[in-house]
Amino acid sequence: MARLDIKKIPGARKAPMPRFVSPQLATLVNEPPSGEKWLHELKFDGYRMLCHVDRGKVQVWSRNEKDWTEKFLGVAEAVKSLPVTSAILDGEIVVVDAQGRASFQKLQRSMGTRVTSGLVYQVFDIIYLDGFNLTKTPLRQRKSLLENVCKANSSHSLVQYSEHFEGSGDAFFRQACEYGIEGIVSKLADSPYESTRSRNWLKIKCIKRQEFVIAGYTPSSKSLPGFGALILGVYEKGKLVHTGRVGTGFTFKQRSELKKKLDTLARKTSPFAVIPKDPGLREAHWTEPKLIAEVAFAEWTSDGSVRHPSFQGLREDKDPKEVVREAPNNPPNTRKKKPV
């Protein structure tokens, strides 16, 4: 594939390579947008990572500016083989299961090891390339450059270009949900790259799932190792509020290892701004709100708790203070018109 001339790409600016670029984030909405101005991608169930390449040296950065290169050495080696002198790639590191679906739990088990089976860096954006800053370049052109870079080195399967779909967002979303994918991300095709959460990128989830701060645990009444359930919370206006408990989704090993981590964070009092009324917390072991759990659940109850929650894994790529209750925030151009 012939290399595109960066100088002729709209919005490309000659500039020194920045040390770190905060990732662009998507706004949660209920329905995918319609119209030809949107590109639709799969929402991957993994860790969002920015890869910096500079003359053979690769660094893997988490979304909150932590250097995770040692955790993903296989990905770093694969990115190093791309035909670039310098670049900043944006994507998601995932581990796929036998059905080709991303598994967050399998990803956690592979971190910090040389195991690369099923490991994939799904790259969906490029924001710097060979001396040129591309943040002002429209997304459609950035993706053309990215595809050109990734497919020029098609022999390395660890780095894959994240394909997009143009057309009906509804149809793409339905297919993603039917296949068991977490959801989709819809992006304005002509938008620049902005290091903020904006409505130029929209995320639509097939299932309810988000991060929660761990505020402690309750002992097990069924002789399970470690604990019975984790006590969950989110921040509202800077204060931690109770959102329920999760007691399923753990392996015995996870229960034992997680209890050891929580016991190092033990505190005598509740970290919540208001003491929860839940009678099941009478024997609670409280902890400093330092750890984050990824939890899938059926719905929010009327009192603000999660219904039928299931633990998916710990997250280390976010600050607990960033964990809030996720609620769809539909902009006007995603609402469907009612028939007249």
Sequence and secondary structure as in RCSB ss.txt:
>XXXX:A:sequence
MARLDIKKIPGARKAPMPRFVSPQLATLVNEPPSGEKWLHELKFDGYRMLCHVDRGKVQVWSRNEKDWTEKFLGV
AEAVKSLPVTSAILDGEIVVVDAQGRASFQKLQRSMGTRVTSGLVYQVFDIIYLDGFNLTKTPLRQRKSLLENVC
KANSSHSLVQYSEHFEGSGDAFFRQACEYGIEGIVSKLADSPYESTRSRNWLKIKCIKRQEFVIAGYTPSSKSLP
GFGALILGVYEKGKLVHTGRVGTGFTFKQRSELKKKLDTLARKTSPFAVIPKDPGLREAHWTEPKLIAEVAFAEW
TSDGSVRHPSFQGLREDKDPKEVVREAPNNPPNTRKKKPV
>XXXX:A:secstr
     GGGSTT EE    S     EEEE SS   STTEEEEEE SSEEEEEEEETTEEEEEETTS B GGGGHHH
HHHHHTSS SEEEEEEEEEEB TTS B HHHHHHHTTSS  TTEEEEEEEEEEETTEE TTS HHHHHHHHHHHH
HTTTT TTEEE   EES HHHHHHHHHHTT  EEEEEETT    SSEEEEEEEEESSEEEEEEEEEEE  SS  S
S SEEEEEEEETTEEEEEEEE SS  HHHHHHHHHHHHTTB SS  SSS    GGGTT EEB S  EEEEEESEE
 TTS EES EEEEEE SS GGG         GGGS     
